[in-house]
């Protein structure tokens, strides 16, 4: 499968620049999040991949589905993507756009995977350390991952820090297989 990120990046940069100029960067971010969910549904995916429909018809369906919920900038983006036969990039554009938005707002999204639900005290300690090192505006999300066997894994942007038992075992196996 083709990597969509390099194709999506110019569109995300352009729509972010336009949204920033119009002071609608948060609104467009919300629109793109919603569109990412809409186009990932099987029904809409079937419409997008249907060779019998023109790209303009597909764009009209997507716009009609979200008609009163998206702003003009987002509508123009959908029409542009349809014109360039790039409607399949919406999710990748949304991902890159949110990275640009976080960078602009000087915030970071941090995902913390834990093997078992941490106590409130442990959660507060992890949160305070992450906020101290990555900024108070960062959003931290905890989720359970039973495959970790213990410990935790932290994902910040495209960086990962694996402090789990599973990660340590994997590292040991790699060292033994040298």
Secondary structure, DSSP 8 states (H G I E B T S, - for coil): ----HHHHHHHHHHHHHHHHHTT-HHHHHHHHHHHHHHHTSHHHHHHHH-TTS-HHHHHHHHHHHTTTTS-HHHHHHHHHHHHTT-GGGHHHHHHHHHHHHHHHHT--EEEEEESS---HHHHHHHHHHHHHHH-TT-EEEEEE-GGG-SEEEEEETTEEEEEEHHHHHHHHHHHHT-
